[in-house]
Amino acid sequence: MNVTCIVGSPREKGNCALIAGALVNLLAEQGASARTYELNKLVYRGCQDCQTCKTTSESCGTEDDLSPLLADIGGSDVVVASTPIYFGEVTAQFKSLIDRLYSYLPPDFITNREATRLPTGKKLALIVTQGNPDEGEFGDIVERYQSLFRRLGFEEVYPIRACGVEIGAVSQIDEATMALVRETAAKILGAAARIPGAA
Ligand SMILES: Cc1cc2nc3c(=O)[nH]c(=O)nc-3n(C[C@H](O)[C@H](O)[C@H](O)COP(=O)(O)O)c2cc1C
């Protein structure tokens, strides 16, 4: 099982990195191989609307640090994607990546609502952290990105929300979030896997 992990927070030791890392570790313990991309360390642009991916090429026409990540998303079985909420949205780093995923939609994507270039069977864990402890806030963002990833062709999308996270130095993941990480690992790995502590 190949896993591509995306850290959408600029904080390399923040909550997103910690939660995504914990999930990747559980998958790796069961034999998965993983590659992690910290978006903030990459130099890239958002979608240029050049339409290369809809005319002369099946992939994104912009070549930059995002190119290998875009290719890895297509080639992996599982994507672990994480972002904090900034001003009621995903981070700018994360949104620019999202726009570049436009290259995974083929030219007939408007008339064929199921058209995608992503191979079938992919799973995605969507980790969203926020300072606000109220789960009623920003849940719509998680739902919106869940349906966007489904539209792109991910067969399963598992959300992991962490609300009221530490804003300063982060020492550990709270037990409720860790339980969700274990459950998600078990769902990704399927019935054969044994994740200690997962329901
Ligand atoms: C520029 C900025 C804007 C933020 N906006 C929000 C917000 O609108 N709602 C919220 O609950 N938390 C907000 N936060 C807090 C972050 O969501 C929180 O610190 C983050 O989830 C931590 O993730 P990390 O540890 O992975 O960096 C904001 C933080 C920053 C730096």
The ligand as a MOL file (V3000), in Angstrom:
LIG
                    3D

  0  0  0     0  0            999 V3000
M  V30 BEGIN CTAB
M  V30 COUNTS 31 33 0 0 0
M  V30 BEGIN ATOM
M  V30 1 C -3.9940 33.0670 10.1710 0
M  V30 2 C -4.7810 32.1710 11.0970 0
M  V30 3 C -6.1560 32.1460 10.9950 0
M  V30 4 C -6.8980 31.2910 11.8050 0
M  V30 5 N -8.2580 31.2630 11.6600 0
M  V30 6 C -8.9870 30.4140 12.4210 0
M  V30 7 C -10.4040 30.3420 12.2670 0
M  V30 8 O -11.0090 31.0210 11.4520 0
M  V30 9 N -11.0860 29.4770 13.0690 0
M  V30 10 C -10.4640 28.6830 13.9930 0
M  V30 11 O -11.1270 27.9100 14.6700 0
M  V30 12 N -9.1060 28.7130 14.1530 0
M  V30 13 C -8.3690 29.5580 13.3900 0
M  V30 14 N -7.0070 29.5960 13.5300 0
M  V30 15 C -6.3560 28.6540 14.4660 0
M  V30 16 C -5.8730 27.4160 13.6980 0
M  V30 17 O -6.9470 26.7630 13.0240 0
M  V30 18 C -5.2170 26.4240 14.6180 0
M  V30 19 O -4.1690 27.0580 15.2920 0
M  V30 20 C -4.7350 25.3010 13.7420 0
M  V30 21 O -5.7590 24.3620 13.5660 0
M  V30 22 C -3.5260 24.6550 14.2260 0
M  V30 23 O -3.0850 23.7440 13.2300 0
M  V30 24 P -1.5440 23.3790 13.1890 0
M  V30 25 O -1.1330 23.1560 14.6220 0
M  V30 26 O -1.4660 22.1610 12.3530 0
M  V30 27 O -0.8090 24.5360 12.5870 0
M  V30 28 C -6.2350 30.4530 12.7570 0
M  V30 29 C -4.8400 30.5020 12.8480 0
M  V30 30 C -4.1210 31.3510 12.0460 0
M  V30 31 C -2.6040 31.3790 12.1550 0
M  V30 END ATOM
M  V30 BEGIN BOND
M  V30 1 1 1 2
M  V30 2 1 2 3
M  V30 3 2 2 30
M  V30 4 2 3 4
M  V30 5 1 4 5
M  V30 6 1 4 28
M  V30 7 2 5 6
M  V30 8 1 6 7
M  V30 9 1 6 13
M  V30 10 2 7 8
M  V30 11 1 7 9
M  V30 12 1 9 10
M  V30 13 2 10 11
M  V30 14 1 10 12
M  V30 15 2 12 13
M  V30 16 1 13 14
M  V30 17 1 14 15
M  V30 18 1 14 28
M  V30 19 1 15 16
M  V30 20 1 16 17
M  V30 21 1 16 18
M  V30 22 1 18 19
M  V30 23 1 18 20
M  V30 24 1 20 21
M  V30 25 1 20 22
M  V30 26 1 22 23
M  V30 27 1 23 24
M  V30 28 2 24 25
M  V30 29 1 24 26
M  V30 30 1 24 27
M  V30 31 2 28 29
M  V30 32 1 29 30
M  V30 33 1 30 31
M  V30 END BOND
M  V30 END CTAB
M  END
